[in-house]
């Protein structure tokens, strides 16, 4: 028993828990200001559980944060078997901090009462920043996130984008009915679009890049690899291939690089082989030498 307590309250664990709480607090401040000081004052409901809480607050005196917590509790309990206690405990702490910030801290700050479109844009951006912090820290905001994650575990081939759109769309439409205003629906979708854009850019935009798939004749491969290594300071992987129609031997050079390096890469391989074929696609994250540390993927 003593050793278990010592393990829980070890210096390493205390530092880990303190870091998580600090990030949750920072994320909740962004999230709470976006919801309370921008969205709720603009009389429209966003998607997700927060949107339900705003609609509930519109018809009653239940605070938005408390409403979010009350709706989340049964969802967390239902998701327990599918998602596990460790992740859901972490999520509950995040939701609880969100609740306290929205109901106790945000009312002390000025509320934006100007243009509703600006409220939707800035509210979505602030909540997107908050969610990026939460997701990057291995937690979740609860609500529809847990439903979608549970669906993924049970039915991995189902289109989660469609599930998300359906849930958020229904709640945004319900918000329009609650406020008796079609503009509330349009602002709700505007908010969701800005939130997604900001969150994705913060989570993936700064570490994403491009993958160049270069198809060339074997006699050019060594020179191309040399140019990529020395002029771009990038590595490459070579695969042997054969043309489907001509049956000619080909080499496929696979190279991951930053967006800014792609034009230079394209120019280099064109200088070596006028008939080279380059296929470009994108990646969200890359781990290993020259990219993110492997430990950060855990």
PyMOL commands that set and color helices and strands:
alter all, ss='L'
color gray80, all
select helices_A, chain A and resi 2-8+11-42+48-59+64-83+85-108+116-136+144-154+160-179+182-205+218-231+259-272+294-297
alter helices_A, ss='H'
color red, helices_A
select strands_A, chain A and resi 209-216+237-242+249-257+277-283
alter strands_A, ss='S'
color yellow, strands_A
deselect
rebuild
show_as cartoon
